[in-house]
């Protein structure tokens, strides 16, 4: 059984910014991922939002395009660990692995694991 990536950042999630002033693929890319070598490529100093005129300079950069390509091709070894944790799916079953859904039930947050 091999892992595939079904990237939520291009379909279900939205791009986000972190507290350090960088565009990040999604809200799950928290500062705990900053030391991940595959994630560091996306938060280079030149990509700081104070240093770009338009976020397209970030999104269409070589590094971000490579990231997107690696997501679509499920190049597991070239992706940040957070992508594997949040967006991997079972190739055989097409079910999410480690995917947690939160929803409201009777005004309480309930967690359902798929």
N, C-alpha and C positions, 0 to 999 in steps of 0.2 A: 504494500500500500504506500503510495507516494503522496507527498504533500504538494498541493498546488495553492497558488495565491489567487484569491478573488478580491481584488483591491476595492475596498469600500471608499477610499479617498477620491476615486474618480466617478463613483456612481451614487453612493448613499451618504457619505460624509462630505463635509466641506473643508476646504483649506482653512487653516487657522494661523494665528500668530502666537508666539510664546512671549513670556514676560521679558525676555532678553531682546526683543525687537526683530525676530526672524520669522519669515513665513515658514510654516511647517505643513506637511501633508495632511495631518488631521490632529484632533485634540489629544489623541493618545500618545503623540510624540512629545512627551513631557521631558523636563530637564534630566530625568534619570537616563535618558537615551543619548545625552550629549557625548558620552564617552564611547559609544558604539562607532567603530571606524566606518561602517557603512552609512551611518547617519550623519557623521561629521561632514561628509561631502555636501550635504544639503544646507548646512548652517555656517558656511564660510563667511569670513568677515566681509567680503565683497557683496554678499547677499543681504546684509543688514538693511532693514527697510529705510534707514536714514541715508543710505548710500545709493539707492536706486531711484530712478525717476518714476518707474512703473513696475508693478509686480510681474509683468510679462518678462522683464529682464531676468527675473529669478526663475519663473516657470519654464521659460524657453531656453534656459542656460543648458550647456552640455551636461552638467551634473544632474540636473532635474530630469532632463530627457533620458539620460541613462537610467536613472531611478525608475522612471515610468516604464521603460523598456524591460527592465529587470522584473518589475511587478507583472507585466503582461506575459512575460516568458517564464514566470515562476523560477527565476534564478535565485534559489533560496540562499546560497552562499554569499550572494552579493547584496542582500537586503538587510535592513536593520532588524534586530530581533523582535521589536515591537510589531512589525508587519507580520511576522510568523505567528506571534501570539494572538493577534487580533483578526487576521485576514486569511489564515490558512484553512483550506478545505480538504476533505478526503477526496482524492481523485476517483476512487472506486465508488464511493457512496454519494458524492456530491453534497455531503452534510458538513456543516461547519465544525471545526475543532476549536475548542476554547472560546467559543462565541457565547457571550452572555447577553441576554436581552433583559431590559428593565422596563417595567410598565406599571401603571397605577391600577390598583385594585382596592376598592373601598377606601380611597384617599391614603393608601399606604403603598410605598414602593415595594414591588415584588420582583424577585429575580427568577427568571426561567432560563435554564441552561439547555441549549440545543445540542 
